[in-house]
Amino acid sequence: MAKANAKLLMLVDDEPAQKRLVGAIAARAGWRTVFADDASAARGVLESEQGLLLDAVLIDQYGPGDATIALIETLHARRPALPVLLLTADGSIELAVRAMRAGASDYLIKPIAPERLLGALDAAVSSRANVGELRPLAEKIKAVLGFDEIVGAAPQFRSALAIAAKAARARVPVLIEGEPGAGKELIAEAIHAASPRTKKPWSVINCGAIPENTVDSELFGHERGAFTGAFDRKVGRLQQADGGTVLLKEVTELPTETQAKLVRLLETGEIHPLGARVSRDIDVRLIATSSRPLQEEVAQGRFREDLFYRLNVVHVAVPPLRDRPADIPALSRHMLARIASQPGMRELGITDEALSLLMSFDWPGNVRQLQAALFRAAVLCDGEALTSADFPQIALQSHTNVTRLLAPVAGSGVTLFEADGHIRNLEEIEADVIRLAIGHYRGRMTEVARRLGIGRSTLYRKLGELGIGEVAA
């Protein structure tokens, strides 16, 4: 029996199998699903009593693009606050732009992993998704960049690129660590592009998106009859990439048994498909990425130590975007240029005020989140340049962060009001809060940053912007 407080999804699709699949996936996260076969039925559901309870709409593109766009426009016009997501096999940027301009909140490309669909649904109804700017988008602006084209001047980032570029010419495995969205896959692509294997296969395997019971078959392959349902022989992803490079995204998600087989591959250059009588020699270079420190995973017993050492021949640590805010202007202009090259888009500038706003944000989703925010702003912008008004959710979040810092200090040495009764300038209040924290923690800047809930680099940047010394006045 469905829970009374379950979120309600309307799926617009006329294929029974797809209805069952999406309904089952949504049910995992506590969603109830109602179905509409076409645009007319969808409008009927929207206008019904049940339609008033809808939390999101998912349209599985059921016809020509124009018909789908028209339905999105209709739904958005009647219920502007209702998130509408488009699921389609068409991965073109042009359709993504048209869908978002019509009012779509997100754009999902088939085949879609259950985790991606659930993540999109969760984002659609989260408090941060109401304006829709902090959610990763499926714009898929794809172009492999060489090391000399990757934007970033921060010392930590340049150091990471230098290590990666030096490793590119070798045959050794590479481990790239960094927060989600920091640019790990971008660097991995650059390594392959700069390597002697550049014209050989490049295979990206998302370890977290493969069901545990099929991961060995997917990676290593299987023979006919190896297990129930193995009606044909399958060549694994590793063998398909023979001679080239394989990127193992989020390698920590692999089961322990699979990790042991990778150790064997790295030791002997052999794989053993399920049900095969003999092993097969292959020549692949492995690059692994992880959003969690792999050494900590080893210490916790969640990752094999022998595999860690074999993957960690070259270690590349990618710093988060919040630790290199000075890179944001150049990154933003570079991304806007790439966005402008996509069908349906145009060249846009960006004002200094907007760049200051972007630099003040901590970007928990890192470079990927910045690109998503710029893409959405560019799609919806009517002017010639992006302004701070084109990033309403970033402004809201930045203000919320400061407000959260100010809340406990009323009556504790920080004046919130002018003599005439009006609220003081936010910048002045923020400066007083930082001075108070520096004095309270006796100049221990690491502790000051931790207690204020910001990074050290952000703190030092604010000190410069606000003209504050490291000793409290």
N, C-alpha and C positions, 0 to 999 in steps of 0.2 A: 504494500500500500504506500502511495507517495506521501511524503511528509508535507504537512500543511504549509511550512515555511520554505519549501523548495523553490529555487529560482525557476522561472518559466521561459522556455525557448520556443520560438516558432521556426520550424524548418520549412522552407519553400522548395519542394522537390516532388517529382512525380514518380521516382524510381523506388519501388518497395525495398530493394536490397540496401540502397543508400539510406533510406529512412531508418531501417533497422540498425544499420551500422552507427549512424550519427546519434540515434536515440540511445543506444547502448553505451557509447563513449560518454555522452553527456550525463547519463545516469550515474556514472562512476563518481562524478563530482557533485552529485545531489541535484542535478537539473531534471525537471520534467519537460517533456517535449510535446508540442502540438504540431500537427502537420497541415500544410496547404499544398495542393497539387500545382497551382498556377497563380498568376497575379490576381485574378478575380477572387479566388478562394482566400488569398492572403489578405486582401482588402476586407473581405467579410470577417475573417478572424479578428483583424485589427479593430473593427467597429463593434465587435461583440463584447459582452460582459467579460469574457475570458481575456479578450484582447487588452483590456485595461490593466491586467495583471502581468503583461509581458515584460520580461527583463532584457531580452535581446531577440534579434531576428537573424537567421542564417539563410542566405539565398544560395542554393546550389544552382549555378547558371544552367538554366533549363532550355534556353533558346538563343537567338541572336543577341549580340551585345546590346543593341539599341533597346530591345524589350526589357532586358535586365536593368539597364540604366534607368529606364522609365519607371520601373517598379521601385527602385531605390529612391528616386526623386519623389514618388508618391508617398512612400512610407515616411520619408524624412519631412515632407511638407506637413503631413498629418500629425506626426509625433516626433518633433525635432530632437527630443532628449532620448529617444529610444535607439540604442546602438544597433546598427545594421552591418552585418559582416557578409562579404561575398566569397563564396567558394567556387573556384573555377580551374579548369585545366589550361586556360590561356594565361601564360606567364608574362604577357607583354606589359611594358610600362604604360603604354597608351591606355589600356583598359583600366589599369590601376588608377591613373590620373582621373579618368572620366568617372570611375566609381566613387572616388573620394570627393570630387567636386559635386557629385550628385548627392552626397551625404553619407557615404559608407564610412564606417569607423575603422574597418580593417579589411585586408585583402589576402585571402589564403589560397595557395596554389596546390592542386592535387598532384600526386597523392600526398595526403597530409597525415603526419604522425598524430596519434591520439593526444600526445603531450602538447603539441602545438595548438591543436583545436581547443583543448581544455584551457591552455594558457590564454588564448585569445578570448574565450568566453569569460574567464575570470577577470581579465583586464577590462573587458567591455563594461562590467558592472562595478568595478572597483572605484573608489572615490577619486582616484587620480585619472580615471579614464573618461570622466564626464566631459572634459574638454578634449581628450583624446590625444594628448601631445607626448606623454611620457611612455607610451606603449611602443615596443618595437613594431615596425611596419614591414610588410612583405613587398617592399618596392623593388628589391633585387637589382640594384644598380650595380652591374657586374663588370669589372675590368681588372685584370691582373696587373698590378703595379710592380715595377722594378724597385730595387732598393733606393735608387736615386730619385724616384718619384714619390716615395712615401713621405708624407708631410709630418714634421715634428723636429723641433730644435732643442727640446729639453735634454740636458746631459744624460739622465737615466735612459731616456728613450733612444738617443743616438748610440749609447753604449750597447743597448740591446740589439739594435740594427747592425752595429759593427760586428758583434759576435755572430749573428745570424749570417751575415754576408760572408764572413770568413769560413763558416762551416759549410756554405753552399757548395763549394768546390770539392768537398770531401765526400766520402761514402758513409760516414758514421751516422747513427741515429741522433735525433735532436729532440729535446724536451722543451716545450714552450709553456710557461706558466704565466697566469695573469687572470684578472677578474673577467667575468662575462662581458663581452662587448669591447674589450680593450684593444683588439686587433691581432689576436693570436693567429687566426686563419690567414689574414692578410700577409703576415710575416712568413708563414709556412708556404704560401703560394709564391712569394718572392724567392724563397730558398730554392724551390723547385725550378722556377724560371731562370735562376742564375746558375743552376747546376748542369753538369754534362748530360743529365737525364731530361732536359727541358722538352725534347721532342718525343719523349717516351710517355707512357700512360701516367696520368695524375688522377688518383682515386681518393675521394674524401669519404670516410666512414664515420658516421655519428654513432658512437658506441652506446650512447644512452637511448637511442631511438630503435634499437633492435631488441625484440623480445628475448629474454634470457634462454628460452628453450630452442631458439633458432640461430643464436649468434654463431655457434661453431660451424653450422652449415653455411651461413652467410659468408663467414670469413674464409673458411678452409675448403668448402665444397663437400659434396657427398656423392657416393655411387648409387646407382639404382638398387633399391631394396635395402638400403642401409638402415632404414627405420620405417615405421608405418607411415604411408603417404609419400614415400620417396619413389615415385613412379618413373622418374628419369634421372639421369646423371646431371649433377650441377657443378659447374666450375666456380670456385669461391672467388670473392673479391680480391684476395691477395694474389691468386694465380692470374687473374685477369690483368693485374697491374704489373706482371712480370717485366722486368727491365726498367720500370719507372719508380714512382714515389707513391707511398700510401700515407695519408694523413689520418691518424686515429684521434678523432675529436672526443674530448672528455674520456680519456683512457681509463680513468678510475671507475667507470661504470661497467667495465668488463668483469664477468664472473671469474673467480679464482682459477677454475679449471681452464678457461680460455687464456688467462694470463700465463699459465704453465706452458701452453702450446706456443705462445709468442716467444717465451724464453728459448724454446727449442729452435724456433725459426731463426732467432738472432744468433744462436750458438752454431747451428749446423747449416742454415740456409735451406732447410727442408720443411715441408708441410705434409700432414697426413690427413687427407680427406676422410670423412666418416665412411666406414665400410670399405675403404680401399685396402688392398693387400700390400701395397708398397708405398713408400713415401715419394714425394716429388720435389726435385730441386727447383727453387725459384730465386730470382735476384730482385729484391725490392728494397728500397730505402724507406725506413719508417721515421715519420715525424709524429710525435704525440703531443697533444695539448691537454691541459688540466686547469680548471678554474679553482681547484683546491690544491694547497701545497702538497706535493706528492710524498715528501718525506714525512709529513705529519700522518698521511694515510698509512704509510708503512709502519710508523710507530704505533698506530691504533690497530694494526693487524688487518687492515682492509685492503692492503695492496702488497703484492709479493716484493720482497726486498731484492731478490735476484733480478726481477724484471725492471725494477726502479734503476738499478745500477747500469743495466744494459741500455736502457733508454736515455739515461742522463749522461751520455758521453759528452754532449754539448748542451749546456743549460742556458736558455734565454728567458729572462724575467722581464715581462712587459709591464711598465708602470701604469696605474690607473690614470684616467684623464684628470681627475681632481688634483693629482700631483704635478700636472704640467699645464696649468690654466693659460700660460702665455702662448701655448700652441693653438688655442681655440680660434683666434682670428684667422690665422692662415688655414687651419683645417676647415673652417666654415666657408671661406671663399673657395677653397679647392672643391669642397663637396657641392657648393652651389653651381660651380662650373660644370661638374659632372651631371648634376641634376638637369641643368639647362640643355644638355645634349640629348636628353631623352625625348621621345615623341610626345608632343602635346605640351612641352614645357618651354620656358623662355629664360633669357638671361635676367638675373636680378642682382642688385647690389644689396648691401647690408649696412645699416647705420652704425656709428660708433656707440650710440646708446644701446642698440640691440646687442652688439658684441660685449659691452660691459655687463649686460644682464646675463648673457650666456657664460661669461667668465666668472660670475658670482655664484653660479649654480654648481653643486658638487657632482652631478652626473653619475648617479649610482649605476646606470646602464652603460657608462663610458662612451666610446666613440660611436658605437652602434646607436645609442640613444640620441646622441647629438645629430647623427644623420637622419634619424627618424623625425626629430623635431624640425630640422631644416626642410625635409621633404614635405611634411605636412604644411608648414608655413608657406613654402613656395607654391604648393598646389592651390592654396586658398588666398594668396596675396593678390590684390587688385592694383597695387602701386608698382613703382619701378624699383623699389628697394624695401627689404624687410626692416621693420622697426620693432621696438619692444612690444608694441601692441599685437604683433603677429605671433607672440609667444606667451599667451595668457596663462597657460598652466605653469610655465617656468617661472613667471613673475609671481604667481600665487604660491608656488612651493618655496621660492626664495624668501618671500615675505613671511610665510609660515615658520620657516626655520629661525628667522630673526625673532619673530614674536614668541616662539617657544623659549628662546633664550631670555627674553625680557620678563616673562611672566613671574618668576620667583623673586625678582629683585626689587619690586615696588616696596618702598619703605626701608630699603637696605643700602641707601647711599647713592641711588640713581634717581635723578629727578625726571619725571615723565611729562610734567606740564610746565609751560611758560608762565610768567607772572600774570599774563592776561587770561589764563585759563585754557589756552589752546595746547594741544599735544606738541611736544618738541619734535624737531626734525628727526626722522628715523636714523639718519647717519650719525647725528650727535649722540643719540641714546645708545646706539651700538658702540660708539667709541667709549662712552662711559662704562658700559658693561665690560668691555675688554680691559680697560684700565683697572676696573674693580677686580676682575679675575686675575690679572697679573700681580696686583698687590696681594690678593688673598693667598695665592699660591707662590708668593715670594719669587717671582720671576722664572719659575720652572715652566718653560714654554710648552714642553710635551704634555705636562699635566693640564696647563691652561687649555690647550687645544682639545684634549680628551674631554675635559669637563664642559667645554662649550659645544662639544659635538661636531667639531670641524677638523679637517686635516691640518697638519703643521704648515704645509705650504699655503693653504688658504689663510691661516692665521697671519703668517708673515706678510702675505699680500695685503691683507686688511690693515696691518700695522703701517705699511707704506702708504696705502691709499688714504688712511685717516690721519696720517701724521703722528702716530703714537710711538713713543719709545718703549723699550722693553722693561723699563722701570716705572712703576705706577707713580702718577703725580701725587 
